[in-house]
Amino acid sequence: QVQLVESGGGLVQPGGSLRLSCAASGSIFGIDAMGWYRQAPGKQRELVALITNIGRTTYADSVKGRFAISRDNAKNTAYLQMNSLKSEDTAVYYCNAIKPTGAYWGQGTQVTVSS
């Protein structure tokens, strides 16, 4: 089992920045990729960004150029730096870890972009 704990969410004004963190613990050996997903009210959960264990990244078109995912393997932590935030970025953000044995999810952290 892998436990994932997100932090760093909150309320921010449009144009502002936030940095989310996801700390992994438990059976972390063999994690192939870590990612961030988000789910807004009334919408399906969607991929925001993904990073593999060799550092290859993937981003949703809606966040390219504004968000950056990174990973500190020594700390077993993934990060999502979010800049130039927009109201449409408002959602619950979930951390995800993928192993050959399955996928694991954190409990989510709320990000609200509003003036």
N, C-alpha and C positions, 0 to 999 in steps of 0.2 A: 504494500500500500504506500501511496505517496500522499503526503499532506501538503496542501498549498494554502498559504495565508497571504491575502492581498492587503495592502495599505496605501495611503496617499490620496484617496479620493476626497471630494469635498465640493464646496461651492466656489465658483470662480466667474469673473466677469468675461464677457466676450472679448477675445483677443489675448486673454491671459494664458498662463501655463500651469500645468500640474505634472508631477512625476509619480507614477504608480510603481509600487514594488511588489514582488511576489516571491516569498521565501518558501523553498521546498525542503521537506524533511521526510524521514522515513526511508523507504526503499528507493532512493534516488539514483542508484546505479542503473545505467542503461536508458536514461531519459534521452530520447532522440531529438525531441524538439519541445520548445515551450512557446506558448502563444497567449495573446490577449484577444478575447471576444467581448462583445457588448450586446446588450439587449435593452432597447428602449420600450416604453409602454406600448402595448398593442402590436409590437413588431417581433419578428423572429430574431433569434440570436445570430450574430454575424461575426465573421472573422475580421479583426482589426489589423493584427500583425503577428508574424510568426518568425521564430529564429531557430535554426537547427543547431546541432551540437558542433558543427563546423563553422557556424557563424553566418550561414546563408539566410537572408531575410526575405520576407514577402509582406506586402502591405495591401490593404484595401485601397482602391482608387481614391476613395473619399478622404483618406488621411495622408496620402503620399505628399511628401514635402513639408508636412506639419508634425507628424509623429515619428518617433524613432524608438525601435526596440533594441535592447541590449541584454547581455547575459554575463554574469560573473560566476563562472563555474566554481571558483574557489569558495564563494559564499553561497553557492546553490540558490542564487537569486536572479530573477529576471526583472527588467525594468521597462517601463513605457514612458518616455518623455513626450508630453503632449504640449505643443505650442500653437499659438494662433487659434485658440479654441473657439468653436462656434456653438450656437444654441443647439444645433442638430447633433452635436457630440454628446448631449445629455443622455445618459444611460447608466445601467449597472454594468460595470466592467468585471469580467471574469478571467482569471488566470487558468491556463490549461497546460498540462504536461502529457506528452505522448511517449509511451514505452511499447515495446513489442507485445507486452501483456495487456495493454489497454490504455485508456485515456483517463486522466484525473482532473478534477475541477476544484477550484477554490470556492469560497462562499460568496464572493462578489464584493465590490466596493462601488458606492454611488458616486457618480460624477455629474454635477449639475452646473451648466453654463447659463448664467442669467445675470442681467443687470438689475 
